[in-house]
């Protein structure tokens, strides 16, 4: 049976992942797991904010690689499809954690997510794949990584996957970005990933 999480429960999980608070996140997951009689992985999967973003979105959006590793470690002994569902979970704008990692230029996280099985060919509601997100943000090292991995990734995701289509028109040099699509993605990224500065931490809603 799915865990019954309150809005406060979800807020705590999302915030701790966003702010990089590993100890608080682990204690919260443990407490909720015991209370609900389910695994921490099931708590993680059930915790989505009002924009359908997961704690994995928040951790990747803010470049918190240790939080990402901690989150994924809870799926080691779970069915493979549970981990895949989290990796490829889309928020209300259709963005996955890989979209946010790519847009933020977090190459180490992009590599980790891909190695863990995140699908690079998933398109958001603007039909942009993570490669596009990296291009819009002029994160050239991330773009180069996706392009270098293209043959391998397309074999994994199918010849007609979104990655090749994105690559055909991708901008890999500076000078302008992606126009309206870029602005909308960046606005959504900032709105959902949030500000984790010391000042913002004191403003967390309870």
C-alpha positions as CSV (number, residue, x, y, z in Angstrom):
1,X,0.0,0.0,0.0
2,X,1.3,3.4,-0.9
3,X,2.5,5.6,2.0
4,X,0.2,8.4,3.1
5,X,2.4,11.5,3.3
6,X,1.3,14.8,4.5
7,X,2.2,18.1,2.9
8,X,4.6,18.7,5.7
9,X,6.2,15.3,5.2
10,X,6.8,16.1,1.5
11,X,8.0,19.6,2.2
12,X,10.6,18.2,4.6
13,X,11.9,15.6,2.1
14,X,12.0,18.1,-0.8
15,X,13.7,20.8,1.3
16,X,16.4,18.5,2.7
17,X,17.2,17.2,-0.8
18,X,17.3,20.7,-2.2
19,X,19.5,22.1,0.6
20,X,21.9,19.2,0.7
21,X,21.0,18.2,4.3
22,X,21.9,14.5,4.1
23,X,21.5,13.7,7.9
24,X,18.1,15.4,8.1
25,X,17.0,13.7,4.9
26,X,18.1,10.2,6.1
27,X,16.4,10.7,9.5
28,X,13.2,11.8,7.9
29,X,13.1,8.9,5.5
30,X,13.8,6.5,8.3
31,X,11.1,7.9,10.5
32,X,8.5,8.0,7.8
33,X,9.5,4.5,6.6
34,X,8.9,3.1,10.1
35,X,5.6,5.1,10.5
36,X,4.2,3.9,7.2
37,X,5.6,0.4,7.3
38,X,7.3,0.7,3.9
39,X,10.8,1.1,2.5
40,X,12.6,4.5,2.3
41,X,12.5,4.0,-1.5
42,X,8.7,3.9,-1.5
43,X,8.7,7.1,0.6
44,X,11.0,8.8,-1.9
45,X,8.8,7.7,-4.9
46,X,5.7,9.0,-3.2
47,X,7.1,12.4,-2.3
48,X,6.3,14.9,-5.0
49,X,5.7,18.6,-4.6
50,X,2.8,20.6,-6.1
51,X,4.7,20.8,-9.4
52,X,5.2,17.0,-9.4
53,X,8.9,17.4,-8.8
54,X,10.7,14.7,-6.8
55,X,13.5,15.0,-4.3
56,X,15.8,13.7,-7.1
57,X,14.8,16.8,-9.2
58,X,15.7,19.0,-6.3
59,X,19.1,17.4,-5.6
60,X,20.2,17.4,-9.2
61,X,18.9,20.9,-9.8
62,X,21.2,22.2,-7.0
63,X,24.2,20.0,-7.9
64,X,24.0,17.9,-4.7
65,X,25.7,14.8,-5.9
66,X,26.0,13.2,-2.4
67,X,22.3,13.6,-1.9
68,X,21.6,12.0,-5.3
69,X,23.9,9.1,-4.4
70,X,22.0,8.7,-1.1
71,X,18.6,8.8,-2.7
72,X,19.6,6.2,-5.3
73,X,21.2,3.9,-2.7
74,X,17.8,3.2,-1.3
75,X,16.8,1.6,-4.6
76,X,19.7,-0.9,-4.7
77,X,17.5,-3.8,-3.4
78,X,14.2,-2.6,-4.9
79,X,12.8,-3.8,-8.2
80,X,14.6,-2.3,-11.2
81,X,11.4,-0.6,-12.4
82,X,11.1,1.4,-9.2
83,X,14.5,3.0,-9.7
84,X,13.8,3.6,-13.4
85,X,10.5,5.3,-12.6
86,X,12.3,7.7,-10.2
87,X,15.1,8.4,-12.7
88,X,12.6,9.2,-15.5
89,X,9.9,10.9,-13.4
90,X,8.6,14.0,-15.2
91,X,7.4,17.1,-13.4
92,X,4.5,19.2,-14.5
93,X,6.6,20.7,-17.3
94,X,7.7,17.2,-18.4
95,X,11.3,17.7,-17.2
96,X,13.2,14.9,-15.6
97,X,16.1,15.1,-13.1
98,X,18.4,14.7,-16.1
99,X,16.9,17.8,-17.8
100,X,17.7,19.8,-14.6
101,X,21.2,18.4,-14.2
102,X,21.9,19.3,-17.9
103,X,20.5,22.8,-17.7
104,X,22.5,23.5,-14.6
105,X,25.7,22.2,-16.2
106,X,26.3,19.6,-13.5
107,X,28.4,17.2,-15.7
108,X,29.2,14.9,-12.8
109,X,25.6,14.4,-12.1
110,X,24.7,14.0,-15.8
111,X,27.3,11.2,-16.0
112,X,26.0,9.6,-12.8
113,X,22.4,9.7,-13.8
114,X,23.1,8.3,-17.3
115,X,25.3,5.5,-15.7
116,X,22.4,4.7,-13.4
117,X,20.0,4.4,-16.3
118,X,18.4,7.7,-16.7
119,X,16.9,8.1,-20.2
120,X,18.4,10.9,-22.2
121,X,15.8,10.7,-25.0
122,X,12.8,11.8,-22.9
123,X,11.3,15.0,-24.1
124,X,9.5,17.6,-22.0
125,X,6.3,19.4,-22.9
126,X,8.3,21.7,-25.3
127,X,9.7,18.6,-27.0
128,X,13.2,19.3,-25.6
129,X,15.5,16.5,-24.4
130,X,18.3,17.0,-21.8
131,X,20.8,17.7,-24.6
132,X,18.6,20.7,-25.6
133,X,18.6,21.9,-21.9
134,X,22.4,21.8,-21.8
135,X,22.6,23.7,-25.2
136,X,20.2,26.4,-24.0
137,X,22.3,27.0,-20.9
138,X,25.5,26.9,-23.0
139,X,26.9,24.1,-20.9
140,X,29.3,22.9,-23.6
141,X,30.9,20.2,-21.6
142,X,27.5,18.6,-21.0
143,X,26.6,19.0,-24.7
144,X,29.9,17.4,-25.6
145,X,29.3,14.5,-23.3
146,X,25.9,13.8,-24.8
147,X,27.2,14.0,-28.3
148,X,30.1,11.7,-27.5
149,X,27.7,9.2,-25.9
150,X,25.2,9.4,-28.7
151,X,25.8,6.1,-30.4
152,X,25.7,4.2,-27.2
153,X,22.7,6.1,-25.9
154,X,20.7,5.7,-29.1
155,X,21.4,2.0,-29.1
156,X,19.9,1.9,-25.6
157,X,16.9,4.2,-26.4
158,X,16.2,3.3,-30.0
159,X,17.2,4.7,-33.3
160,X,14.3,7.0,-33.5
161,X,14.8,8.4,-30.0
162,X,14.7,12.1,-29.3
163,X,18.5,12.5,-28.8
164,X,19.5,12.3,-32.5
165,X,16.7,14.7,-33.4
166,X,17.9,17.2,-30.8
167,X,21.5,16.8,-31.9
168,X,20.7,17.6,-35.5
169,X,19.9,21.2,-34.6
170,X,21.7,21.7,-31.4
171,X,23.7,24.9,-30.8
172,X,27.1,23.9,-29.5
173,X,28.6,27.4,-29.7
174,X,27.8,30.6,-27.8
175,X,25.7,33.4,-29.0
176,X,22.1,33.5,-28.2
177,X,20.9,30.3,-26.6
178,X,17.4,28.9,-27.3
179,X,15.1,31.9,-27.3
180,X,11.6,31.5,-25.8
181,X,12.2,27.8,-25.0
182,X,15.3,28.6,-23.1
183,X,13.7,31.4,-21.0
184,X,10.8,29.1,-20.1
185,X,13.0,26.3,-19.0
186,X,15.3,28.5,-17.0
187,X,12.2,30.2,-15.3
188,X,10.9,26.7,-14.4
189,X,14.3,25.6,-13.2
190,X,14.8,28.5,-10.8
191,X,11.2,28.3,-9.6
192,X,11.3,24.6,-8.7
193,X,15.0,24.1,-7.8
194,X,14.9,27.1,-5.6
195,X,17.4,29.2,-3.7
196,X,19.5,27.3,-1.1
197,X,21.4,30.2,0.2
198,X,21.5,30.7,3.9
199,X,19.0,33.5,3.7
200,X,16.5,31.3,1.8
201,X,16.8,28.4,4.3
202,X,15.2,30.6,6.9
203,X,12.2,31.2,4.7
204,X,11.2,27.5,4.3
205,X,7.5,27.1,4.8
206,X,6.5,24.7,7.5
